[in-house]
């Protein structure tokens, strides 16, 4: 029983550490903060969520999102939550939006 309790505690602690709500910023797969999510403060490379972000939460912090890994390419600075990134257009490409474009971010 003690081993089971320790395992459950370890899983709960791990979930708390990676919880999007406890992060400086969170990205979501679908509009309206739905679907798969990932949180973090400084994320130089997205793996499973790369180019799959449709909404973001910044929790009142200034967050810089980038279209390429390691903070490369075009950037978008946000300090508000955005439930639908389709409304944020990419400079120099007005027909493109930030939907499904984020590959890295950092928080100031």
Order of alpha helices (4+ residues) and beta strands (2+ residues): alpha-beta-beta-beta-beta-beta-beta-beta-beta-beta
